[in-house]
Amino acid sequence: MSKTDILLALVVLLLLTGCSRDQEEAGDKSGLEPIEYRDDVRREVEDAVWAFHAADTSRNAEAVIDLLWPEFTMTVDGTGMIYDDAVAGARGFMPSLELFHTEWSELRITVLDERHAISAFTFTDSIRTKSGDLIQSRGPNSFVWEKREGIWKLIYTDADHYPITP
């Protein structure tokens, strides 16, 4: 490495250090929040995730709907839906089920800011309809959460179902 390369590397390092210090002094919110802040949001969102899981497994369409903001949209297996579609779908689908067993694993929560977070997990579903059909699938699921007036609800979700064959 030449003296010019070393000098250039030092200048870049000093500039980066100075920019970082200037952002901290100016109260720039573009960086990550303190660990304590992220931990609080992460706990709140995790509670909301498990509330959604409880609503699903108890086949409670109204509890599922209550966790959606009116601007909610979703993509399921490549098909887009809006809030009204999700409401109609939950109200039509949940009563048709005898059993809704789902296991969620590998839960990860990413805090974006004080009002937004993403949760992602892998689900494994075993659903039995009242007509006796057994539907088993597995796949990734992502939720985008938004907090308004102290309440966390979903603004977007994406899920892909891959059939499990015995």
C-alpha positions in Angstrom: 0.0 0.0 0.0 1.5 3.4 -1.0 1.7 6.5 1.2 -1.1 8.0 -0.9 -3.4 5.1 -0.3 -2.8 5.2 3.5 -3.3 9.0 3.5 -6.6 8.6 1.5 -7.8 5.9 3.9 -7.1 8.1 6.9 -8.9 11.0 5.4 -12.0 8.9 4.6 -11.9 7.5 8.1 -11.7 11.0 9.7 -14.5 12.2 7.5 -16.8 9.3 8.4 -16.0 9.8 12.1 -16.7 13.5 11.9 -20.0 13.0 10.0 -21.1 10.4 12.5 -20.4 12.8 15.4 -22.2 15.7 13.7 -25.3 13.5 13.2 -25.3 12.5 16.9 -24.9 16.1 18.0 -27.7 17.2 15.7 -30.0 14.5 17.0 -30.2 12.8 13.6 -32.8 10.0 13.8 -31.6 8.3 10.7 -29.4 5.9 12.7 -30.6 3.1 15.0 -32.3 4.0 18.2 -30.8 3.1 21.6 -30.9 -0.6 22.5 -33.5 0.0 25.3 -35.9 1.7 22.8 -35.7 -1.1 20.3 -36.2 -3.7 23.0 -39.4 -2.0 24.2 -40.8 -1.9 20.7 -39.7 -5.4 20.0 -41.6 -6.7 23.1 -44.8 -4.7 22.1 -44.7 -6.1 18.6 -44.0 -9.6 19.8 -47.1 -9.4 22.0 -49.1 -8.3 18.9 -47.7 -11.2 16.9 -48.9 -13.7 19.5 -52.3 -12.0 19.7 -52.6 -12.6 16.0 -51.6 -16.2 16.4 -54.2 -16.6 19.2 -56.9 -15.1 17.0 -55.9 -17.4 14.1 -55.8 -20.6 16.2 -59.1 -19.8 18.0 -60.7 -19.2 14.5 -61.8 -15.8 15.7 -62.3 -13.7 12.6 -63.3 -10.5 14.4 -60.1 -10.7 16.6 -58.0 -11.1 13.4 -59.8 -8.1 11.8 -59.3 -6.0 14.9 -55.5 -6.4 14.3 -55.7 -4.8 10.8 -55.6 -1.1 10.0 -58.3 0.0 7.4 -55.5 0.7 4.9 -54.2 -2.9 5.3 -53.1 -4.8 2.2 -51.7 -8.2 1.7 -50.1 -10.6 -0.8 -50.9 -14.2 -0.4 -49.3 -16.7 -2.7 -48.7 -13.9 -5.2 -52.3 -12.5 -5.1 -52.9 -9.0 -3.7 -55.8 -8.2 -1.5 -57.1 -5.0 0.2 -58.7 -4.7 3.7 -62.2 -5.4 2.5 -61.0 -8.7 0.8 -59.2 -9.7 4.0 -62.3 -9.0 6.2 -64.6 -10.9 3.9 -62.1 -13.7 3.7 -61.6 -14.0 7.4 -65.4 -14.0 8.0 -66.0 -16.6 5.4 -63.0 -18.9 6.1 -62.9 -19.1 9.9 -66.4 -20.5 10.4 -65.7 -23.2 7.8 -62.9 -24.7 10.0 -63.1 -27.4 12.5 -59.4 -27.0 13.6 -56.7 -24.4 12.8 -53.4 -25.5 14.2 -50.4 -23.4 13.3 -46.9 -23.4 14.6 -44.8 -20.3 14.1 -41.0 -20.7 14.3 -37.9 -18.6 13.7 -39.7 -15.4 14.7 -37.6 -12.3 13.9 -38.7 -8.7 14.7 -37.0 -5.8 13.0 -37.7 -2.4 14.6 -37.8 0.3 11.9 -38.7 3.3 14.2 -41.0 4.0 17.1 -44.1 3.3 15.0 -43.1 0.7 12.5 -41.7 -2.8 12.7 -41.5 -6.0 10.7 -42.0 -9.5 12.0 -41.1 -12.5 10.0 -41.5 -16.2 10.7 -42.0 -19.6 9.2 -45.4 -21.1 9.7 -46.5 -24.8 9.6 -50.3 -25.1 9.3 -52.6 -28.0 9.8 -56.2 -27.0 9.1 -59.2 -29.3 9.1 -62.4 -28.0 7.5 -65.9 -28.8 8.8 -66.4 -30.9 5.6 -63.4 -33.1 6.7 -60.7 -31.8 4.3 -57.2 -31.6 5.8 -55.0 -28.8 4.5 -51.3 -28.8 5.5 -48.8 -26.2 4.4 -45.7 -24.5 5.3 -44.0 -21.2 4.3 -42.7 -17.8 5.1 -44.8 -15.0 6.5 -44.0 -11.3 7.0 -46.0 -8.7 8.9 -45.5 -5.0 8.7 -46.8 -3.4 11.9 -47.8 0.2 12.5 -48.5 1.8 15.9 -51.2 4.5 16.2 -52.3 6.0 19.4 -50.5 3.3 21.3 -52.0 0.4 19.4 -50.0 -1.9 17.1 -51.9 -3.3 14.1 -51.0 -4.7 10.7 -50.6 -2.5 7.7 -49.3 -5.2 5.3 -48.6 -8.9 5.3 -47.1 -11.4 2.8 -47.4 -15.1 3.0 -46.5 -18.0 0.7 -48.1 -21.5 1.3 -46.3 -24.6 0.1 -48.3 -27.8 0.5 -47.0 -30.5 2.8 -47.6 -33.9 1.4 -47.6 -37.0 3.6 
